[in-house]
Amino acid sequence: MKKHIVCFGDSNTHGYCADPSDSADHTDRFNEEERWTCLLQKKLGDDYLVLEEGLSGRTTVFRDPLHECMSGLDVIFSTLMTHEPVSLLIIMLGTNDTKDRFNANAACIGIGLERLAMKAETVMAWKDGKPNILVVAPPCIGEGLNDAAMGVNCHRVSLGVAEEYRKKCALHGWTFLDAEGLAEFNTVDYMHLSSKGHRQLADKLAELVPTLI
């Protein structure tokens, strides 16, 4: 059986494209030749199965009063069980957690990530019963963000998220990767990966993942 890698994230895992001119198909979603998950699959080869589990708007633990089923905590059990046996879980969340309506600072978002990953460890879906988690901190939201639904504090809050994730990973023994400066966000909405950013993230993960499994 192939090594199952579950990529659990938000719109940046789903492949949302904020600038259709940046996508090959000129649509609002990068295609299978562009998304980092699909690129990672190609780079890793046939011994691996990279499974996309990206949902636009997903948070670590926060339930969104405007949209249903956004809390990662609510679905991590079913997600992992769907794809058992899981060799590696990649969590890349946090961008949506900075929304003003959740009123969460970076420390609270770090606790949310911790709670989600700890729940994932308890799910009986791991290959050989061994949890294996890689936490990817998304790039910081840019100062140019102008999104009334996100709010005015997202950039400031996002600046502290990676360090909170780093501390939680060190405490629990999870692998940590900071995508800031590694994967490019676009300069249209300042919170989604560009096509270049997808390639950059896939390149880094293709180097890192084989060392974790």
Order of alpha helices (4+ residues) and beta strands (2+ residues): beta-alpha-alpha-beta-alpha-beta-alpha-beta-alpha-alpha-beta-alpha
